[in-house]
Amino acid sequence: MTRKINIFDTTLRDGEQSPGASMNTEEKLIIARQLIRMNVDVIEAGFPISSPGDFKSVAEIGRIAGDKCTVCGLTRAVDKDIEVAAEALKTAKRPRIHTGLGVSPSHLRDKLHLTEDEAIERAVHAVKLARSFVDDVEFYAEDAGRADQDFLCRIIEAAVKAGATVVNIPDTTGYNMPWAFGARIADLRERVDGIEDVTISVHTHNDLGMATALAIEAVRNGATQVECTINGLGERAGNTALEEVVMAIRMHGQELDAHTDIVTQELTRASKLVSSITGMTVQANKAIVGANAFAHSSGIHQDGVLKARDTYEIIDPADVGAGGSQIILSARSGHAALRHRMAELGYTFEDDEFESIYQAFLEVADKKKEVYDEDLESIVHERERVTKAIWTLGAVQVSCGFPLTPTATLTLVDEGGEEHTVAAFGTGPVDAVYKAVNQIVSVENDLSEFAIKAVTRGIDALGEVTVRVTAGDGQVYTGRGSDNDIIVSSTKAYINALNRLISDRQ
């Protein structure tokens, strides 16, 4: 039997640190439930002391996880951090406190102003304090990839003796070459007394585009936990992508002497869910979960795949939940056909919930010759956006074109059901609409990004708009909206972003 590699998902903590990817508690719970369905071993639910929202998220995720997975809260090696994390984790049946500090010369000298001996003393104190609250404590040696190896061995051994059950060796800046990082892990296994009794974890970043290679090389050299995120979301260039690590281990399990317990058929669904909630679009050529991951445009490739799929595909699309269907959905399709296709995509609904999905499907189908999988995903994700609907779109109408002045007439509905109607001029139709929205929703913000894309192919495709607005304090909020009419999509996206901004301020 091969070694079990634990999958530690930090989408809700490190992933959320990606600019514009912030999530509220309800959205984090949706993703957490998907991670539980995927059978991840550990969910790092947040950094409890950083905000009331993070504290609540850790507590709520601990409550829903039960004994299905470990729930982890991040701390610095600071007493108050650890105490607050312990309080947030009281709801979890399998709690873990993740504490640590920087260990590279740069971190010790410039950030922490500590000597090596002082750093070891602080690490030991933090681990012992955390162990007084929970039985499972993970110690992270931040920037271990650039640390002095002798000192790294000393501080890891001290953490193990103090009671750490997991030691995390991060390449925080994605600096290492894979073979050098693997050698660090092998050296720790050889030199650190007691390390054979704890889990060796790695947390790698993608600054040089090698996060997955770093993680796999660490596994090859003895690591038994990989810290990663859905879609590789995270600081700067991102973290190790969960889907890449899991499938690499699955494809090369024998030579790595490794396996995971991840339900790989849920990977594509998880990717789309995280993308929808965060507004962080997955590039088309992204490994495993990108739109083109299993697409073939070359005639030679098409011929080869038709004769035998594995001539150009090393992974069966169905194994990652990306299998296509030959059922053509249109306005003439009934309930049975739609339910069948939704089930193939991994979605099941109760009868009353499905009926509303079906009605939304018919609205799209009436405007299109064919409804594609991406249309269905968009319909579902529109329903899964859980930002509090402080304002909803009642109606929007725009007149524009040369030599007319773009004019928008807009009706928004507030929480109490009261309608507010205004008209506004702009330099273009979207500008006119947004100025009309601002007349009703008086909240300081700056539109910092606007992007539109076709959800599916064809002239009748759904248009999906993503906007980012920056509040007065610099916080960025993402909004998304989709419709056949791009003006309606643009309006929905802007209202969605403002709702999130206002909800965060309440």
Number of C-alpha atoms within 10 A of each C-alpha: 7 12 16 13 24 21 24 24 27 26 30 30 25 22 24 20 17 19 16 18 20 20 25 17 19 15 20 25 20 17 22 25 14 18 24 19 14 18 18 22 20 24 28 24 30 30 26 28 20 13 11 10 17 23 22 18 27 32 24 21 27 27 16 18 22 15 13 15 21 21 30 33 31 26 28 19 24 16 14 12 21 26 19 17 29 25 14 26 29 16 19 23 17 20 26 28 28 27 26 25 23 24 28 21 20 14 17 18 14 10 10 14 13 17 13 18 12 12 20 22 14 18 27 25 17 28 27 17 19 29 21 13 19 15 14 18 27 28 31 29 25 21 23 27 25 21 20 12 16 11 17 23 20 17 23 27 21 20 30 23 16 17 21 29 21 24 26 24 27 24 24 22 22 25 20 21 16 19 13 14 26 22 15 20 21 17 15 22 18 12 13 17 16 13 21 12 10 15 19 25 27 28 27 30 30 25 17 12 15 19 29 25 21 27 29 24 20 29 25 18 19 23 26 22 25 28 27 32 27 28 31 25 30 26 18 13 17 24 32 32 26 27 25 24 21 24 21 16 20 18 14 13 16 13 10 19 16 20 22 23 15 23 17 20 18 22 27 25 21 22 22 21 22 27 18 21 25 22 20 18 14 19 12 12 13 14 17 22 26 19 16 14 16 19 13 15 8 9 9 10 16 16 14 16 15 11 10 11 15 12 13 16 16 10 16 13 17 15 15 19 21 23 14 13 11 6 12 14 20 20 16 10 15 12 13 9 15 20 17 14 19 18 12 16 22 14 13 13 12 7 9 8 10 16 13 12 20 17 12 15 21 18 13 23 19 13 15 19 15 18 24 19 17 17 21 21 18 20 18 17 18 15 11 14 19 16 21 15 17 17 21 19 18 13 14 18 14 19 14 16 10 6 6 8 15 20 24 25 18 25 20 21 18 17 11 8 10 9 16 15 16 17 18 20 21 17 11 16 22 20 17 24 29 21 20 24 27 18 15 17 19 9 13 13 19 13 15 13 11 16 11 16 13 18 20 18 12 11 9 16 23 25 21 24 26 25 24 23 23 20 18 11 8 10 13 21 28 29 29 27 25 27 22 19 13 19 19 22 20 29 26 23 23 26 25 27 24 30 22 21 23 15 14 14 7 5
